[in-house]
């Protein structure tokens, strides 16, 4: 992604040198230097402030980028150079200050001012050849940082590619996975369905690091080049509706849709002893059941087992569901008791 709202201050622009798909990328790979960039920021009164910059640089020596499904193995076998640049804004950010990640971070780390960041990146890239390709995943933050802070970095790259777009293209072309996230697939989910895993790259438990995400970009790109399979979890079946159970009639009225049946015995004798949960289980086979309630009048069950005639209530989503229930239950026998079921108005 290269938003037109973020033009570079000096030509030539990288926007003109976008690599649109894998077919175009593969001939560019031999001898190239892939530079994955990840920029992290935090919101401060509506403004995005850059706090960290991550780089992962890989020199492609063969015809194709080697693929290893584990991040540590990919990092070590391909000689990736990774760097995390931490800016002063990070230390002012309360959330970021909690991160303790030395054992989780790939590569080195430097702490410098925002003004020095561009020079540090340029110095790192100067060690490599001229055929450098910028790589990212959903590159909005990366374009903003280059455009606003380091426009001169644009001349260091012969092209650029957004890996998120390549993932989206493959999923669309091969009809892979749920359609709801094909256009903007997430990085973590993409790693999971490609079978790429490494605990040091987890973004949970305050162990997130931009150099790790930059490395993730390279591994995903390598997997796409080698046509690594995408394995999605089978779609889940419909969820079983949760039937709420109460020991107070008034509670049911507050949560149901207003289509309520009252169950009593036909001869006004005592209803069978049930708990709210056991009643919910007993009636769970009826479609549209939302809630049940049990209320024993005149005597509490635990104090006088022989007293308390009781009322059961069953709340449904619609009038149709209620009528089916009443038609089936009214006049039936439950635990030797003939029961009545009528609509509660």
DRENDRENMI-721624 format. One record per residue: x, y, z of N, C-alpha, C in turn; residue in one letter; residue number from 0. Coordinates in steps of 0.02 Angstrom, whole numbers, always signed. Example, Ala and Ser with C-alpha at 12.3 -4.5 7.8 and 13.67 -1.06 7.14 Angstrom:
DRENDRENMI-721624
+660,-284,+390,+615,-225,+390,+660,-165,+390,a,0
+642,-112,+354,+684,-53,+357,+645,+2,+394,s,1
This chain:
DRENDRENMI-721624
+42,-59,+0,+0,+0,+0,+44,+62,+0,x,0
+32,+107,-46,+69,+170,-50,+20,+227,-56,x,1
-6,+253,-1,-58,+304,-4,-34,+366,-41,x,2
-75,+390,-85,-58,+451,-122,-54,+512,-77,x,3
-85,+507,-18,-83,+562,+30,-15,+568,+63,x,4
+31,+521,+49,+97,+523,+80,+151,+528,+26,x,5
+154,+581,-13,+204,+587,-65,+274,+599,-35,x,6
+324,+573,-70,+392,+587,-47,+412,+658,-64,x,7
+456,+685,-25,+475,+755,-33,+525,+763,-90,x,8
+561,+709,-106,+611,+713,-158,+601,+655,-207,x,9
+605,+666,-272,+602,+611,-320,+668,+574,-319,x,10
+672,+512,-345,+615,+475,-372,+575,+441,-317,x,11
+515,+425,-330,+473,+395,-278,+471,+320,-285,x,12
+467,+287,-229,+459,+215,-229,+392,+193,-256,x,13
+342,+237,-251,+276,+219,-276,+278,+200,-349,x,14
+325,+228,-386,+331,+213,-457,+364,+146,-470,x,15
+392,+115,-418,+430,+54,-427,+400,-4,-387,x,16
+335,-4,-383,+301,-57,-346,+305,-123,-384,x,17
+317,-177,-347,+315,-245,-374,+246,-273,-356,x,18
+205,-285,-406,+134,-297,-395,+116,-369,-377,x,19
+157,-417,-398,+139,-487,-386,+201,-531,-386,x,20
+191,-595,-368,+247,-642,-365,+278,-654,-433,x,21
+237,-653,-485,+264,-664,-553,+315,-610,-571,x,22
+302,-549,-550,+349,-494,-564,+408,-496,-516,x,23
+397,-520,-455,+450,-519,-405,+504,-571,-418,x,24
+485,-631,-438,+533,-686,-442,+594,-670,-486,x,25
+587,-639,-544,+646,-623,-584,+692,-572,-550,x,26
+666,-534,-502,+706,-483,-468,+746,-511,-410,x,27
+732,-573,-389,+761,-600,-328,+836,-617,-332,x,28
+861,-650,-384,+931,-670,-384,+978,-612,-371,x,29
+1019,-618,-319,+1068,-566,-302,+1039,-505,-267,x,30
+975,-504,-255,+944,-446,-224,+953,-446,-149,x,31
+940,-388,-119,+941,-380,-46,+870,-361,-24,x,32
+839,-405,+14,+771,-392,+38,+776,-357,+105,x,33
+745,-299,+109,+747,-258,+170,+676,-252,+198,x,34
+661,-293,+248,+595,-290,+280,+595,-235,+332,x,35
+543,-194,+330,+538,-136,+375,+472,-139,+413,x,36
+476,-128,+478,+416,-124,+520,+422,-64,+566,x,37
+372,-21,+565,+372,+40,+606,+316,+36,+656,x,38
+333,+43,+720,+283,+41,+774,+272,+112,+800,x,39
+210,+127,+817,+194,+194,+842,+140,+189,+894,x,40
+128,+244,+930,+73,+246,+978,+35,+312,+968,x,41
-28,+310,+987,-71,+368,+978,-65,+415,+1038,x,42
-52,+478,+1025,-47,+528,+1077,-90,+588,+1058,x,43
-150,+591,+1087,-198,+645,+1072,-211,+651,+997,x,44
-222,+594,+966,-239,+594,+895,-181,+593,+848,x,45
-120,+597,+872,-60,+596,+830,-22,+531,+839,x,46
+1,+504,+783,+40,+443,+785,+114,+460,+793,x,47
+143,+438,+849,+214,+450,+863,+253,+386,+856,x,48
+305,+387,+815,+346,+328,+804,+386,+313,+867,x,49
+384,+251,+889,+421,+231,+949,+476,+181,+934,x,50
+466,+139,+882,+516,+89,+865,+517,+76,+790,x,51
+576,+58,+766,+584,+41,+695,+622,-25,+693,x,52
+595,-73,+655,+627,-138,+650,+648,-153,+579,x,53
+707,-184,+572,+734,-202,+506,+756,-275,+507,x,54
+745,-309,+451,+772,-376,+441,+797,-379,+369,x,55
+862,-389,+361,+894,-384,+295,+921,-453,+275,x,56
+904,-473,+214,+924,-539,+189,+952,-532,+118,x,57
+1012,-556,+108,+1043,-556,+41,+1027,-623,+7,x,58
+992,-620,-49,+972,-680,-86,+1030,-701,-130,x,59
+1062,-758,-113,+1121,-780,-151,+1102,-826,-209,x,60
+1047,-863,-203,+1029,-909,-256,+974,-881,-300,x,61
+941,-926,-337,+888,-906,-382,+825,-885,-344,x,62
+811,-922,-289,+751,-908,-250,+769,-899,-177,x,63
+725,-867,-141,+733,-857,-70,+719,-922,-33,x,64
+769,-950,+4,+757,-1014,+39,+701,-1008,+90,x,65
+663,-1062,+98,+607,-1061,+145,+618,-1111,+201,x,66
+609,-1088,+263,+610,-1130,+322,+550,-1111,+363,x,67
+508,-1159,+383,+445,-1142,+417,+452,-1120,+489,x,68
+512,-1119,+516,+523,-1093,+584,+562,-1028,+581,x,69
+544,-979,+620,+578,-914,+616,+651,-918,+637,x,70
+666,-954,+690,+735,-959,+713,+779,-991,+660,x,71
+753,-1045,+630,+792,-1080,+579,+800,-1035,+517,x,72
+748,-1000,+497,+752,-955,+440,+804,-901,+453,x,73
+801,-873,+513,+847,-819,+532,+920,-843,+530,x,74
+932,-902,+557,+1001,-926,+562,+1027,-953,+495,x,75
+987,-992,+460,+1010,-1023,+398,+1020,-973,+341,x,76
+981,-919,+341,+986,-870,+287,+1030,-811,+304,x,77
+1059,-810,+362,+1104,-756,+381,+1070,-688,+383,x,78
+1009,-686,+410,+971,-623,+413,+1004,-577,+465,x,79
+1009,-514,+448,+1032,-463,+495,+972,-423,+518,x,80
+960,-422,+584,+902,-388,+611,+924,-332,+658,x,81
+884,-280,+660,+900,-222,+702,+836,-190,+727,x,82
+835,-175,+792,+780,-137,+821,+806,-69,+841,x,83
+773,-16,+817,+790,+53,+834,+736,+79,+881,x,84
+756,+96,+942,+709,+123,+990,+719,+198,+997,x,85
+664,+234,+991,+667,+307,+993,+645,+332,+1062,x,86
+661,+394,+1079,+643,+421,+1145,+568,+417,+1159,x,87
+527,+423,+1107,+454,+421,+1118,+433,+356,+1151,x,88
+472,+303,+1140,+455,+239,+1171,+456,+243,+1246,x,89
+504,+279,+1273,+512,+280,+1346,+460,+324,+1379,x,90
+427,+367,+1340,+373,+408,+1367,+306,+373,+1363,x,91
+305,+318,+1328,+243,+281,+1317,+237,+228,+1372,x,92
+189,+238,+1418,+182,+193,+1475,+175,+121,+1456,x,93
+137,+108,+1402,+126,+39,+1381,+191,+8,+1356,x,94
+227,+45,+1314,+289,+18,+1287,+343,+7,+1340,x,95
+342,+47,+1394,+394,+42,+1444,+391,-25,+1481,x,96
+335,-61,+1477,+328,-125,+1511,+364,-181,+1474,x,97
+381,-171,+1412,+409,-225,+1372,+478,-244,+1396,x,98
+489,-307,+1406,+555,-334,+1423,+568,-391,+1374,x,99
+607,-378,+1322,+609,-427,+1268,+678,-449,+1245,x,100
+733,-440,+1283,+798,-460,+1256,+800,-533,+1232,x,101
+770,-579,+1271,+773,-649,+1251,+724,-666,+1196,x,102
+680,-619,+1179,+630,-631,+1128,+647,-594,+1063,x,103
+697,-552,+1064,+710,-509,+1006,+764,-541,+961,x,104
+751,-538,+895,+802,-558,+847,+846,-498,+832,x,105
+911,-509,+828,+957,-456,+808,+976,-409,+864,x,106
+1008,-353,+844,+1033,-304,+891,+982,-250,+904,x,107
+1000,-206,+951,+956,-151,+969,+998,-88,+982,x,108
+973,-31,+958,+1005,+33,+972,+953,+82,+997,x,109
+973,+129,+1038,+928,+181,+1063,+957,+248,+1040,x,110
+920,+280,+996,+943,+343,+966,+885,+391,+960,x,111
+900,+453,+939,+847,+502,+927,+814,+490,+860,x,112
+755,+518,+851,+719,+509,+789,+757,+538,+730,x,113
+795,+593,+742,+832,+625,+688,+889,+580,+663,x,114
+914,+536,+705,+970,+493,+686,+947,+428,+651,x,115
+884,+413,+655,+860,+347,+632,+874,+337,+558,x,116
+860,+386,+517,+871,+379,+445,+943,+364,+428,x,117
+990,+398,+462,+1061,+386,+449,+1082,+316,+470,x,118
+1054,+292,+525,+1071,+224,+548,+1047,+172,+498,x,119
+987,+182,+471,+960,+135,+420,+1003,+137,+357,x,120
+1020,+197,+335,+1061,+204,+275,+1129,+172,+283,x,121
+1159,+181,+342,+1225,+151,+355,+1221,+75,+354,x,122
+1168,+47,+383,+1159,-26,+382,+1153,-51,+311,x,123
+1115,-17,+269,+1103,-40,+201,+1163,-29,+156,x,124
+1208,+15,+175,+1266,+29,+132,+1313,-31,+127,x,125
+1306,-79,+173,+1348,-139,+171,+1327,-187,+117,x,126
+1268,-177,+89,+1240,-223,+40,+1240,-193,-30,x,127
+1224,-237,-79,+1224,-214,-148,+1170,-164,-163,x,128
+1169,-141,-226,+1122,-88,-245,+1052,-113,-259,x,129
+1044,-177,-276,+978,-203,-292,+940,-220,-228,x,130
+915,-168,-195,+880,-177,-132,+805,-171,-144,x,131
+767,-216,-114,+694,-216,-120,+664,-206,-51,x,132
+623,-155,-44,+590,-141,+20,+530,-187,+28,x,133
+524,-218,+87,+471,-267,+100,+434,-245,+164,x,134
+368,-252,+164,+330,-236,+224,+264,-273,+223,x,135
+225,-265,+276,+160,-297,+282,+110,-244,+303,x,136
+67,-225,+256,+20,-169,+268,+59,-107,+286,x,137
+87,-75,+235,+142,-28,+245,+122,+45,+256,x,138
+65,+58,+287,+43,+127,+298,+92,+164,+344,x,139
+108,+134,+402,+153,+167,+450,+222,+175,+420,x,140
+244,+126,+381,+311,+129,+352,+316,+185,+300,x,141
+264,+192,+257,+264,+246,+208,+262,+314,+243,x,142
+223,+320,+296,+218,+384,+331,+286,+403,+361,x,143
+320,+355,+390,+385,+371,+421,+436,+391,+369,x,144
+441,+355,+314,+489,+372,+261,+473,+441,+232,x,145
+409,+452,+218,+388,+514,+185,+400,+575,+228,x,146
+383,+569,+293,+386,+627,+336,+454,+637,+369,x,147
+493,+583,+377,+555,+589,+415,+618,+573,+375,x,148
+614,+526,+328,+674,+505,+292,+661,+497,+218,x,149
+640,+549,+183,+625,+541,+111,+685,+520,+69,x,150
+746,+534,+94,+806,+517,+56,+817,+441,+53,x,151
+784,+403,+98,+792,+331,+95,+761,+301,+32,x,152
+716,+338,+0,+683,+311,-60,+732,+292,-115,x,153
+786,+329,-120,+833,+316,-175,+875,+253,-163,x,154
+870,+225,-102,+911,+166,-86,+879,+101,-111,x,155
+817,+105,-136,+781,+45,-155,+764,+45,-229,x,156
+771,-14,-259,+754,-21,-330,+681,-40,-339,x,157
+647,-60,-285,+577,-78,-289,+550,-92,-220,x,158
+485,-105,-217,+454,-120,-152,+396,-167,-163,x,159
+378,-204,-110,+323,-252,-114,+289,-255,-46,x,160
+222,-256,-48,+183,-263,+13,+161,-337,+17,x,161
+187,-373,+66,+174,-445,+72,+100,-458,+87,x,162
+68,-413,+123,-4,-423,+136,-43,-428,+71,x,163
-26,-388,+22,-60,-390,-43,-47,-456,-79,x,164
+13,-483,-72,+28,-547,-105,-11,-604,-72,x,165
-17,-602,-6,-57,-652,+29,-130,-648,+7,x,166
-155,-587,+2,-224,-577,-19,-235,-603,-90,x,167
-187,-589,-135,-192,-612,-204,-196,-688,-207,x,168
-153,-722,-169,-154,-795,-172,-219,-823,-144,x,169
-243,-795,-90,-305,-820,-60,-364,-809,-107,x,170
-365,-752,-142,-419,-739,-190,-414,-787,-250,x,171
-353,-796,-276,-345,-837,-336,-361,-911,-322,x,172
-343,-935,-262,-353,-1006,-247,-413,-1019,-202,x,173
-452,-966,-188,-513,-972,-147,-497,-1005,-80,x,174
-450,-974,-44,-425,-1002,+19,-454,-965,+79,x,175
-480,-1002,+126,-501,-974,+190,-564,-931,+186,x,176
-585,-905,+245,-645,-863,+248,-639,-801,+204,x,177
-693,-783,+171,-691,-725,+127,-687,-660,+164,x,178
-708,-660,+228,-712,-597,+266,-645,-564,+276,x,179
-589,-602,+276,-524,-571,+289,-475,-580,+231,x,180
-500,-595,+171,-454,-606,+115,-421,-542,+91,x,181
-458,-487,+93,-429,-425,+66,-374,-398,+110,x,182
-384,-400,+176,-333,-375,+222,-315,-429,+273,x,183
-282,-482,+252,-265,-536,+299,-215,-513,+351,x,184
-223,-536,+412,-177,-518,+466,-113,-558,+465,x,185
-61,-530,+494,+4,-563,+493,+4,-626,+537,x,186
-22,-620,+597,-20,-677,+644,-60,-736,+616,x,187
-119,-722,+589,-159,-776,+561,-125,-806,+500,x,188
-93,-765,+459,-58,-791,+400,-2,-838,+421,x,189
+36,-820,+472,+88,-864,+497,+59,-931,+520,x,190
+3,-927,+554,-27,-988,+581,-50,-1035,+525,x,191
-85,-1008,+475,-111,-1052,+423,-56,-1078,+376,x,192
+2,-1044,+377,+59,-1068,+337,+103,-1116,+377,x,193
+85,-1128,+440,+124,-1174,+481,+190,-1146,+505,x,194
+195,-1080,+509,+256,-1046,+531,+247,-1026,+604,x,195
+292,-1050,+646,+284,-1035,+718,+352,-1026,+750,x,196
+353,-981,+800,+413,-972,+841,+393,-933,+903,x,197
+405,-959,+963,+382,-924,+1023,+414,-856,+1033,x,198
+475,-845,+1006,+507,-781,+1015,+474,-726,+974,x,199
+430,-745,+929,+397,-695,+887,+326,-681,+910,x,200
+309,-705,+969,+241,-693,+995,+232,-620,+1010,x,201
+172,-594,+994,+158,-524,+1007,+120,-515,+1073,x,202
+112,-570,+1110,+76,-566,+1173,+126,-560,+1231,x,203
+98,-548,+1289,+137,-547,+1351,+195,-498,+1349,x,204
+185,-441,+1315,+236,-389,+1313,+303,-413,+1285,x,205
+300,-455,+1234,+362,-479,+1203,+362,-463,+1129,x,206
+329,-409,+1111,+325,-389,+1042,+387,-347,+1024,x,207
+409,-352,+962,+469,-317,+940,+465,-306,+865,x,208
+479,-245,+839,+471,-232,+768,+520,-272,+724,x,209
+581,-286,+748,+627,-326,+708,+599,-397,+698,x,210
+563,-422,+748,+531,-487,+740,+477,-485,+686,x,211
+438,-432,+685,+386,-426,+634,+418,-419,+565,x,212
+473,-383,+560,+508,-377,+496,+531,-446,+472,x,213
+556,-486,+519,+576,-554,+501,+516,-595,+480,x,214
+460,-586,+512,+399,-620,+493,+382,-606,+419,x,215
+389,-543,+399,+375,-525,+329,+416,-567,+281,x,216
+480,-575,+297,+525,-613,+253,+505,-686,+250,x,217
+487,-715,+307,+468,-786,+308,+404,-797,+269,x,218
+355,-753,+278,+293,-760,+240,+306,-753,+165,x,219
+347,-704,+146,+364,-694,+76,+398,-756,+48,x,220
+443,-785,+86,+478,-846,+64,+428,-903,+55,x,221
+380,-909,+102,+329,-961,+96,+286,-952,+34,x,222
+269,-890,+18,+230,-877,-42,+268,-896,-106,x,223
+332,-880,-107,+373,-895,-165,+378,-970,-176,x,224
+381,-1008,-122,+386,-1081,-126,+318,-1115,-125,x,225
+265,-1076,-130,+196,-1102,-132,+181,-1146,-72,x,226
+202,-1123,-13,+187,-1160,+48,+111,-1166,+57,x,227
+87,-1224,+79,+15,-1233,+85,-16,-1189,+140,x,228
-77,-1168,+127,-117,-1132,+177,-166,-1182,+207,x,229
-163,-1192,+271,-208,-1241,+304,-251,-1203,+354,x,230
-314,-1196,+338,-361,-1161,+381,-399,-1210,+425,x,231
-417,-1188,+485,-459,-1229,+528,-527,-1239,+494,x,232
-555,-1299,+501,-622,-1310,+472,-672,-1261,+502,x,233
-721,-1240,+462,-771,-1193,+488,-809,-1223,+547,x,234
-820,-1181,+596,-857,-1204,+655,-931,-1210,+639,x,235
-961,-1259,+670,-1033,-1267,+663,-1069,-1212,+701,x,236
-1135,-1209,+692,-1173,-1158,+727,-1167,-1167,+802,x,237
-1163,-1111,+837,-1157,-1114,+909,-1223,-1138,+940,x,238
-1215,-1178,+992,-1275,-1199,+1030,-1300,-1140,+1071,x,239
-1363,-1122,+1062,-1389,-1064,+1099,-1384,-1076,+1174,x,240
-1366,-1024,+1210,-1361,-1027,+1283,-1430,-1013,+1312,x,241
-1455,-1059,+1353,-1519,-1050,+1386,-1506,-1026,+1457,x,242
-1529,-966,+1472,-1518,-938,+1538,-1569,-967,+1587,x,243
-1547,-979,+1648,-1590,-1011,+1698,-1592,-969,+1762,x,244
-1653,-960,+1789,-1661,-916,+1847,-1705,-951,+1899,x,245
-1696,-931,+1962,-1740,-955,+2015,-1788,-900,+2038,x,246
-1796,-850,+1995,-1843,-795,+2009,-1879,-778,+1944,x,247
-1945,-776,+1946,-1983,-764,+1884,-1968,-697,+1854,x,248
-1958,-646,+1896,-1945,-580,+1869,-1882,-575,+1828,x,249
-1832,-616,+1844,-1770,-615,+1806,-1781,-636,+1734,x,250
-1824,-684,+1723,-1838,-707,+1655,-1869,-651,+1614,x,251
-1916,-614,+1643,-1949,-561,+1605,-1899,-508,+1581,x,252
-1845,-499,+1618,-1797,-447,+1600,-1752,-467,+1541,x,253
-1746,-532,+1528,-1699,-553,+1475,-1733,-585,+1415,x,254
-1795,-606,+1421,-1828,-641,+1365,-1858,-591,+1317,x,255
-1878,-617,+1259,-1907,-574,+1207,-1981,-560,+1217,x,256
-2011,-586,+1270,-2080,-571,+1285,-2130,-625,+1265,x,257
-2104,-680,+1238,-2148,-735,+1218,-2139,-791,+1270,x,258
-2182,-791,+1321,-2171,-832,+1380,-2228,-881,+1392,x,259
-2209,-942,+1409,-2258,-993,+1427,-2254,-1006,+1502,x,260
-2311,-1015,+1535,-2314,-1034,+1605,-2336,-1106,+1610,x,261
-2299,-1145,+1649,-2313,-1216,+1656,-2334,-1230,+1729,x,262
-2391,-1262,+1738,-2415,-1284,+1803,-2443,-1354,+1795,x,263
-2461,-1385,+1851,-2494,-1450,+1846,-2567,-1441,+1828,x,264
-2596,-1492,+1797,-2665,-1488,+1774,-2714,-1484,+1833,x,265
-2697,-1518,+1888,-2742,-1518,+1946,-2720,-1471,+2001,x,266
-2675,-1425,+1985,-2649,-1375,+2032,-2611,-1408,+2089,x,267
-2589,-1470,+2080,-2546,-1502,+2130,-2474,-1479,+2119,x,268
-2431,-1508,+2158,-2361,-1485,+2158,-2324,-1509,+2096,x,269
-2284,-1463,+2065,-2243,-1482,+2008,-2184,-1525,+2031,x,270
-2157,-1566,+1986,-2097,-1604,+2004,-2040,-1558,+2025,x,271
-1998,-1582,+2070,-1942,-1542,+2094,-1888,-1537,+2041,x,272
-1871,-1477,+2023,-1817,-1464,+1975,-1779,-1402,+1997,x,273
-1717,-1398,+1975,-1677,-1337,+1983,-1683,-1298,+1918,x,274
-1666,-1234,+1918,-1667,-1196,+1855,-1625,-1228,+1800,x,275
-1565,-1252,+1818,-1522,-1283,+1767,-1551,-1348,+1741,x,276
-1580,-1388,+1785,-1608,-1451,+1761,-1670,-1439,+1718,x,277
-1708,-1387,+1733,-1765,-1370,+1690,-1740,-1347,+1621,x,278
-1687,-1307,+1620,-1659,-1286,+1556,-1637,-1346,+1514,x,279
-1607,-1395,+1547,-1585,-1455,+1512,-1646,-1495,+1488,x,280
-1698,-1499,+1529,-1758,-1536,+1511,-1792,-1508,+1449,x,281
-1792,-1441,+1443,-1827,-1409,+1388,-1781,-1387,+1331,x,282
-1718,-1405,+1335,-1669,-1379,+1286,-1682,-1400,+1214,x,283
-1723,-1452,+1204,-1736,-1474,+1136,-1784,-1430,+1098,x,284
-1814,-1381,+1130,-1862,-1338,+1096,-1827,-1278,+1063,x,285
-1837,-1270,+999,-1806,-1217,+961,-1830,-1149,+985,x,286
-1783,-1102,+990,-1800,-1034,+1009,-1804,-1021,+1083,x,287
-1790,-1071,+1124,-1792,-1062,+1197,-1735,-1017,+1219,x,288
-1752,-963,+1254,-1701,-915,+1276,-1686,-921,+1351,x,289
-1738,-933,+1392,-1728,-933,+1464,-1783,-972,+1498,x,290
-1767,-997,+1558,-1817,-1031,+1599,-1811,-1002,+1670,x,291
-1866,-1010,+1707,-1866,-989,+1778,-1909,-1036,+1818,x,292
-1888,-1048,+1880,-1925,-1091,+1926,-1943,-1050,+1987,x,293
-2005,-1056,+2009,-2025,-1020,+2069,-2075,-1063,+2107,x,294
-2059,-1085,+2168,-2103,-1124,+2210,-2137,-1077,+2260,x,295
-2203,-1073,+2255,-2241,-1027,+2298,-2256,-1058,+2366,x,296
-2268,-1014,+2414,-2294,-1030,+2480,-2245,-1069,+2525,x,297
-2196,-1101,+2498,-2146,-1134,+2541,-2083,-1147,+2499,x,298
-2026,-1135,+2529,-1963,-1149,+2495,-1949,-1223,+2496,x,299
-1923,-1247,+2441,-1912,-1319,+2433,-1871,-1348,+2491,x,300
-1817,-1311,+2510,-1773,-1340,+2560,-1804,-1339,+2630,x,301
-1854,-1298,+2642,-1884,-1295,+2708,-1944,-1342,+2715,x,302
-1983,-1350,+2661,-2043,-1391,+2665,-2051,-1431,+2600,x,303
-2019,-1488,+2595,-2020,-1526,+2532,-2091,-1543,+2508,x,304
-2139,-1546,+2553,-2206,-1564,+2532,-2248,-1504,+2511,x,305
-2222,-1445,+2521,-2260,-1385,+2504,-2235,-1353,+2441,x,306
-2270,-1301,+2419,-2247,-1264,+2362,-2269,-1294,+2297,x,307
-2325,-1269,+2270,-2350,-1297,+2206,-2303,-1280,+2149,x,308
-2283,-1217,+2145,-2232,-1198,+2097,-2258,-1178,+2028,x,309
-2217,-1139,+1995,-2229,-1117,+1926,-2164,-1122,+1888,x,310
-2168,-1146,+1827,-2111,-1143,+1781,-2127,-1093,+1726,x,311
-2077,-1056,+1707,-2084,-1011,+1649,-2033,-1030,+1596,x,312
-2051,-1023,+1533,-2006,-1035,+1477,-2014,-977,+1428,x,313
-1960,-941,+1415,-1961,-884,+1370,-1932,-901,+1302,x,314
-1966,-878,+1249,-1946,-895,+1180,-1932,-832,+1139,x,315
-1897,-842,+1082,-1879,-787,+1039,-1937,-759,+999,x,316
-1986,-802,+984,-2040,-780,+940,-2106,-813,+960,x,317
-2161,-786,+934,-2227,-814,+946,-2232,-884,+916,x,318
-2201,-894,+858,-2204,-959,+825,-2170,-1012,+869,x,319
-2113,-997,+895,-2078,-1044,+939,-2120,-1060,+1001,x,320
-2152,-1008,+1029,-2193,-1017,+1088,-2253,-1062,+1074,x,321
-2285,-1051,+1017,-2345,-1091,+1002,-2328,-1164,+991,x,322
-2272,-1178,+959,-2251,-1247,+950,-2239,-1280,+1017,x,323
-2207,-1244,+1063,-2194,-1270,+1130,-2259,-1287,+1167,x,324
-2306,-1239,+1167,-2368,-1249,+1203,-2408,-1307,+1174,x,325
-2409,-1312,+1109,-2445,-1366,+1076,-2417,-1434,+1097,x,326
-2351,-1438,+1106,-2319,-1501,+1123,-2323,-1518,+1197,x,327
-2318,-1468,+1240,-2312,-1479,+1312,-2379,-1482,+1346,x,328
-2427,-1440,+1324,-2491,-1436,+1359,-2526,-1505,+1358,x,329
-2541,-1531,+1418,-2573,-1596,+1424,-2526,-1655,+1427,x,330
-2461,-1642,+1421,-2413,-1697,+1425,-2401,-1716,+1498,x,331
-2364,-1770,+1508,-2349,-1795,+1575,-2274,-1791,+1588,x,332
-2256,-1758,+1643,-2186,-1752,+1663,-2179,-1781,+1733,x,333
-2139,-1833,+1740,-2129,-1866,+1805,-2196,-1885,+1837,x,334
-2241,-1911,+1798,-2305,-1933,+1824,-2356,-1878,+1836,x,335
-2338,-1817,+1820,-2384,-1761,+1830,-2407,-1735,+1762,x,336
-2473,-1729,+1753,-2498,-1698,+1692,-2492,-1622,+1700,x,337
-2464,-1590,+1650,-2450,-1518,+1656,-2490,-1478,+1605,x,338
-2499,-1415,+1622,-2532,-1367,+1578,-2479,-1316,+1557,x,339
-2483,-1295,+1494,-2439,-1242,+1469,-2482,-1190,+1434,x,340
-2479,-1129,+1458,-2518,-1074,+1428,-2474,-1014,+1418,x,341
-2495,-971,+1372,-2455,-911,+1360,-2465,-862,+1417,x,342
-2409,-835,+1440,-2410,-785,+1494,-2413,-716,+1463,x,343
-2464,-678,+1477,-2473,-612,+1449,-2451,-558,+1499,x,344
